[in-house]
Every structure is written in C-alpha cells, then in structure tokens.
Amino acid sequence: MNSPKIFSGSANPKLAQEIARKSKIPLGQIDIGRFSDTEIDVWVKDEVNNSDVFIVQSNSAPVNDHIIELALIADAVKRSGAHKITAVIPYFGYSRKEKQSRPGEPISAKVVADLITASGVNKVICLDLHADAIVGFFNVPVIYLSALEVLAKSLQQEKFKNPIVVSPDVGGVKRARNFAAILNAPLAVIEKHRQVAQRDKIEVLSISGEVTGDTAIIIDDVISTGGTIIESARALKQKGVKKVIVCATHAVFAGNAKENLSRSPIDKIFITATIAQDINSPKIERVSVAGLIADCLKKEI
C-alpha cells in the first residue's frame, strides 16, 4: 500500500490545505481547467496507484460545476489505480431536496448521490446534512460528522447570559435538541410556513417554548438567503429576547444574504468554513472544522 493523498477540487482549497496540514496527509497536485466550451478538464499529476485517496470538495456555488469536478476527479484517480476513494463533502449540495414536496419534482439529493457513487467513490464523509435520510441515498458507506460540538465550544467561550436554544423550524428540532443538550440550555421551536410559489420566502407562525431569557441561540444547518433566520430573529426580539445569536454549519449566503444579515437584528453569527466565503462583517465569525475532518481521515488510513 502506498501513502495516502488528499486532492482538492476548486470549491474550497483553503479548507483542503488545512485538513492536509492537520492530518499530516500530503496534498496532491491536480490541474483543473476548462475547454473553450466551458467543459471541465481534470489532470491528476501525482501517482496514486494502490493509495487511499481523499477528495475534498464542497458542492457550493457554482454547485453543478463543483459536483461534476468531484465526479471527474474520482474517475481520474480510479483509472490511475487508487486503492480506495473517499469523497470528503463538507457541504452537500441539493440536500434540501431529499423528498418530493409535490408531484412532478425530482429527489435531487438522491440523483447527486448516485452520480458521485457512479464515478468510483468507495466511501463518503459529509458534515451536517439537511436531512439524515440522505445518508441512505448512497450505495457506499457514509461517515456522518457534526459541527455542533465545534460551534458549541465557540459559544461557551463567549459566556452568553441565560441562553435558550431555538430551532428555526420543526424539521430542525432534533439538531436543536442535541445542541441544547451540549450547552445545557432549554429549547424552543419556531413554527413557520414556507410559500412554495416563492422559494426561500417564509412566514413565522408561532414560537413554542419560553423565550423571554437574555440570549436566544438559533441553530441551523444552512443559511441560504438568510430570510428564515432574519424573520426568526425579529420574532424573538419581539418576544423580549435581548440578544439573538445564530449558529449554522453551512454559510451558503446566496444573493444579498451577507448584507441583509449585517443589517438584521441578529447580534452575532457563527458559521463554519465548509464553504469558501469572503467575510467582512463584524457580526460574522468563522469556526474551523478542519480538525474535525482531519481526525476522521486519520482513522481511515
């Protein structure tokens, strides 16, 4: 068996470099280019025959390009004789479409999982999926990591007064309950209605649980446009909460999300670095998950 190697797609090379440094697994050389018609071209320069290969690639924007990149890199190392190929997908795109909301819709997360598996991947490592059911969409073993402990550690250093953990929707109750247990804090839930005709637009209906404490901590897996989080923060402030803190694993920050979040009633936002982002807002603090992923990779070799 030859020594293992990490290869990075173009989605988040800084995260891949940090994972390589912390895991002490060398970062391989790869060339990713484009033909004149925008087709992606991949060349794995390093020898990978009989090696365990880890491909680090978040399915962030441009989502479709990064998914295809991942598949092409996997096929390239498979054809070069890699012993085992593990796709490290810190952010799994299309995860919000894990079921049909209405007839005529695809189950997009299953389609993407099938594509990745078909490219030659033998194992998948992912972080805080939008729905646990997605693990079952892969026909290969999946290691499912969570950033809750990492985010909780950052919160505990801040020593917020009388915190209460809030789930921004009913679907996130399990995540919020686990987070509340780590922080030893009570739990509240916001019930909302999403308007199907207007994607990402929500209406807060009611809040279940006592939220008159000093600090409300909203925990979610993804911040996309920020609409859900901002409306939730407004509702909490109207209930008498003094501070609203937001924690989320994946900072998609689509459109004007960063600007809208900076102007919102939210006091501070903790995100992880699963998605490469230029962050200039004093409200937003990035938390590293490289150590969490690196520890997992070391157990796999």
PEDADA-V215862 format. One record per pair of residues at least 4 apart in sequence whose ideal C-beta (glycine too) atoms are under 7 Angstrom apart, sorted by the first residue. I is the first residue (numbers start at 1). GAP is how many residues later the second one is. D is the distance in whole Angstrom. If there is no record, write none. Layout:
i->{I	I}
gap->{GAP	GAP}
d->{D	D}
This chain:
i->{1	1	2	2	2	3	4	4	4	4	4	5	5	5	5	5	5	5	6	6	6	6	6	6	6	6	7	7	7	7	7	7	8	8	8	8	9	9	9	9	9	9	9	10	10	11	11	11	11	11	12	12	12	12	12	13	14	14	15	15	15	15	15	16	16	16	17	17	18	18	18	19	19	19	19	19	19	20	20	20	22	22	22	23	23	23	25	25	28	28	29	29	30	30	30	30	30	31	31	32	32	32	33	34	34	34	34	35	35	40	40	40	40	42	42	42	42	44	44	44	44	44	48	48	48	48	48	49	49	50	50	51	51	52	52	52	52	53	53	53	54	54	54	55	55	55	55	55	55	56	57	57	57	57	58	58	58	58	58	58	59	59	59	59	59	59	59	60	60	60	60	60	62	63	63	64	65	66	67	67	67	67	68	69	70	70	70	71	71	71	71	72	73	74	74	74	74	74	74	75	75	75	76	77	77	78	78	78	84	84	85	85	85	86	86	86	86	87	87	87	88	88	89	89	89	90	90	90	90	91	91	91	92	92	92	93	94	94	94	95	95	95	95	95	96	97	97	97	97	98	98	98	98	98	98	99	100	100	101	101	106	107	108	109	109	109	110	110	111	112	113	113	113	113	114	115	116	117	117	117	117	121	122	123	123	124	124	124	125	125	125	125	126	126	127	127	127	127	127	128	128	128	128	128	129	129	129	130	130	135	135	138	143	145	145	145	147	147	147	147	147	148	148	148	148	149	149	150	150	150	150	151	151	151	151	152	152	152	152	153	154	154	155	155	155	155	155	160	160	160	161	161	162	162	162	163	163	163	163	164	164	164	164	164	164	164	165	165	165	165	165	165	165	165	166	166	166	166	166	166	166	166	167	167	167	167	167	167	168	168	168	168	168	168	168	169	169	170	170	172	172	173	173	174	175	175	175	176	176	176	177	177	178	179	179	180	180	180	186	186	187	188	188	188	188	188	189	189	190	190	190	190	191	191	191	192	192	192	192	193	193	193	194	195	200	200	200	201	202	202	202	204	204	204	207	207	207	211	211	211	211	212	212	213	214	214	215	215	215	216	216	216	217	217	218	218	218	218	219	220	220	221	221	221	222	222	222	223	223	223	223	223	223	224	224	224	225	225	225	226	226	226	226	227	228	229	229	229	230	230	230	230	231	232	233	233	233	233	233	234	234	235	236	236	237	237	237	243	244	244	244	245	245	246	246	247	248	249	249	250	250	251	251	251	252	253	253	253	256	257	258	258	259	260	261	261	261	262	262	266	268	268	269	269	270	270	271	271	271	272	272	273	273	273	274	279	279	289	290	291	292	293	294	295	296	297}
gap->{49	82	47	48	49	48	21	47	48	50	297	20	21	23	41	43	46	48	10	13	14	19	21	22	48	50	21	23	37	46	48	66	5	8	19	48	23	46	48	57	60	61	64	22	59	46	47	49	55	265	4	46	78	263	264	4	4	262	4	41	75	258	275	4	11	40	4	10	4	270	272	4	37	271	274	275	278	5	6	7	268	269	272	271	274	275	29	272	16	18	16	17	12	13	14	15	43	12	14	8	10	37	8	4	5	6	7	4	6	25	28	29	32	27	30	31	34	4	29	32	33	36	5	29	32	33	34	31	32	31	33	31	32	31	32	248	249	24	29	32	32	34	243	15	18	19	30	32	33	32	9	12	13	32	8	31	32	33	216	217	4	7	8	30	32	33	34	6	31	33	215	216	4	4	30	4	4	4	4	26	45	48	4	4	4	17	46	4	44	45	48	4	4	4	11	13	45	46	47	4	44	45	4	5	8	4	7	42	38	39	35	36	37	36	37	39	214	29	34	37	37	205	35	36	37	37	184	199	203	159	183	184	34	37	42	19	14	15	18	14	34	35	36	39	34	9	10	11	12	9	11	32	33	35	36	8	5	7	4	95	5	4	4	4	25	28	4	27	4	4	4	21	24	25	4	4	5	4	21	22	23	19	18	17	18	14	16	18	18	20	168	171	16	18	18	20	122	147	162	18	19	93	121	122	5	6	15	91	92	7	9	4	153	147	148	151	4	102	125	142	145	4	30	31	34	4	33	122	137	139	142	4	96	119	136	4	27	30	31	4	116	133	5	28	62	92	115	55	83	85	53	54	51	52	53	20	22	52	54	21	22	24	47	49	52	53	11	14	15	18	20	22	52	54	10	22	24	45	50	51	52	70	5	6	9	22	23	52	4	22	50	52	60	61	64	21	23	19	21	4	48	4	16	4	4	44	46	4	11	43	4	10	4	4	40	5	6	7	23	24	22	19	20	21	22	23	19	20	14	17	42	45	14	15	17	10	11	12	13	9	10	12	8	6	24	25	27	26	25	26	29	27	28	31	4	28	32	5	25	28	30	27	28	28	28	29	27	28	30	20	25	28	28	30	11	14	26	28	28	9	28	27	28	29	26	28	30	6	25	28	29	30	34	28	30	33	29	30	32	4	31	34	35	4	4	4	17	37	4	30	31	34	4	4	4	11	31	32	33	4	31	4	5	8	4	7	28	24	21	22	23	22	23	20	23	23	23	23	25	24	25	20	24	26	23	4	5	24	4	4	4	23	4	4	5	8	22	19	21	17	15	17	14	15	15	17	13	15	16	15	17	13	15	16	15	5	7	4	4	4	4	4	4	4	4	4}
d->{6	6	7	5	4	6	5	6	4	7	5	7	6	4	6	6	6	6	6	7	5	5	5	6	5	6	5	5	7	6	5	6	5	3	7	5	7	7	4	6	4	6	6	5	6	5	4	5	5	7	7	5	7	7	4	6	6	7	6	7	7	6	6	6	6	4	6	6	6	7	4	6	6	5	5	5	7	6	7	4	5	5	4	4	5	5	7	6	7	4	4	5	7	7	5	6	7	4	6	7	6	6	5	6	7	6	6	4	6	7	6	6	6	7	4	6	5	7	7	5	6	6	5	5	5	7	5	6	4	6	5	6	6	6	5	7	6	5	4	5	5	5	6	6	5	6	7	5	6	5	6	6	4	6	7	7	5	4	6	6	5	5	5	6	6	6	3	6	6	7	4	7	7	6	4	6	6	7	7	6	6	7	6	6	6	6	6	6	6	6	4	6	7	6	5	7	4	5	5	6	5	6	6	4	6	6	6	4	5	7	6	5	5	7	4	6	6	6	5	5	5	6	6	7	5	5	4	7	7	5	4	5	5	6	7	7	4	5	5	5	5	4	7	6	5	7	7	4	6	7	5	7	4	5	5	6	5	6	6	7	6	7	6	6	5	6	6	5	7	6	6	7	4	5	6	7	5	6	6	5	6	6	6	6	5	6	6	5	5	7	7	6	7	6	5	6	6	6	7	6	6	5	4	7	5	7	7	5	6	5	6	5	6	6	7	6	6	5	5	5	7	6	6	5	6	6	7	7	6	6	6	7	5	6	6	6	7	4	6	7	5	5	7	7	7	7	7	4	7	6	4	6	4	4	6	6	5	5	5	6	5	6	6	5	6	7	5	5	4	6	5	5	5	6	7	5	6	7	5	7	5	7	4	5	3	5	7	7	6	5	5	5	5	6	5	6	5	6	6	6	6	6	6	7	6	6	7	6	6	5	7	6	7	6	5	5	7	4	7	7	6	6	6	3	7	5	5	6	6	5	5	7	5	5	7	5	6	5	6	7	5	6	5	5	6	5	5	6	6	5	6	5	6	5	6	6	6	6	6	5	6	7	5	7	5	6	7	5	6	5	4	5	5	6	6	6	7	5	5	7	5	7	5	6	6	5	6	6	5	6	6	7	7	5	5	7	5	6	5	5	4	5	5	6	6	6	6	7	7	6	7	5	6	6	6	4	6	5	5	6	6	7	4	5	6	6	5	5	6	5	6	6	5	5	5	5	5	5	6	5	6	4	5	6	6	4	5	6	5	6	6	6	7	6	6	6	7	4	6	7	6	7	6	5	5	6	6	6	7	5	5	5	6	6	6	5	6	6	6	6	7	6	6	7	7	7}
